[in-house]
Amino acid sequence: MGKSGENFDEINAFFDLLSYKVNALSTENLPSNRKITPGLAEGKWQYPKDINAFDDDVSDMFEDYL
């Protein structure tokens, strides 16, 4: 296969992955007794108080892309 055949195979694999994800995440595939509780993980992870301390530095580095 040439370059175009390789690209087709890669695109086809990507669509297969998307199809799998849609099926896996579909609410129809969830058990009927499964209840999704919003905020279930609240308070489970602790973040440093200065988690956003370097946001300005990072945005300055990537300003050409924003």
C-alpha positions as CSV (number, residue, x, y, z in Angstrom):
1,M,0.0,0.0,0.0
2,G,1.1,3.5,-0.7
3,K,0.9,6.5,1.5
4,S,-2.9,7.0,0.8
5,G,-3.6,3.4,1.9
6,E,-1.8,4.0,5.2
7,N,-3.8,7.2,5.7
8,F,-7.1,5.3,5.0
9,D,-6.2,2.6,7.5
10,E,-5.4,5.2,10.1
11,I,-8.7,7.1,9.5
12,N,-10.6,3.8,9.5
13,A,-9.0,2.8,12.9
14,F,-9.9,6.3,14.3
15,F,-13.6,5.8,13.2
16,D,-13.6,2.4,14.8
17,L,-12.3,3.9,18.0
18,L,-15.0,6.6,18.0
19,S,-17.7,4.0,17.3
20,Y,-16.4,2.0,20.3
21,K,-16.4,5.0,22.6
22,V,-20.0,6.0,21.5
23,N,-21.2,2.5,22.2
24,A,-19.3,2.2,25.5
25,L,-20.5,5.6,26.8
26,S,-24.1,5.2,25.6
27,T,-26.6,5.5,28.4
28,E,-28.4,2.5,26.8
29,N,-25.5,0.3,27.8
30,L,-25.6,1.3,31.4
31,P,-27.2,-1.2,33.8
32,S,-30.7,0.0,34.7
33,N,-29.9,-0.1,38.5
34,R,-26.8,2.1,38.1
35,K,-27.4,5.6,39.5
36,I,-25.0,8.4,38.5
37,T,-24.5,10.7,41.4
38,P,-23.1,14.2,40.6
39,G,-20.3,15.3,42.8
40,L,-19.6,11.8,44.0
41,A,-15.8,12.5,44.1
42,E,-16.1,15.9,45.7
43,G,-13.4,16.3,48.4
44,K,-11.5,13.1,47.3
45,W,-8.6,15.0,45.8
46,Q,-6.6,17.8,47.3
47,Y,-5.0,20.4,45.2
48,P,-2.2,22.8,46.2
49,K,-3.5,26.3,47.0
50,D,-1.2,27.8,44.3
51,I,-2.3,25.5,41.5
52,N,-2.8,28.5,39.2
53,A,0.3,30.3,40.3
54,F,2.0,30.0,36.9
55,D,-0.9,30.5,34.6
56,D,0.3,33.9,33.4
57,D,3.8,32.5,32.7
58,V,2.3,29.6,30.7
59,S,0.0,31.9,28.7
60,D,2.9,34.2,27.9
61,M,4.9,31.2,26.5
62,F,1.9,30.2,24.3
63,E,0.6,33.7,23.4
64,D,1.4,33.0,19.7
65,Y,-1.0,30.1,19.7
66,L,-3.8,31.7,21.6
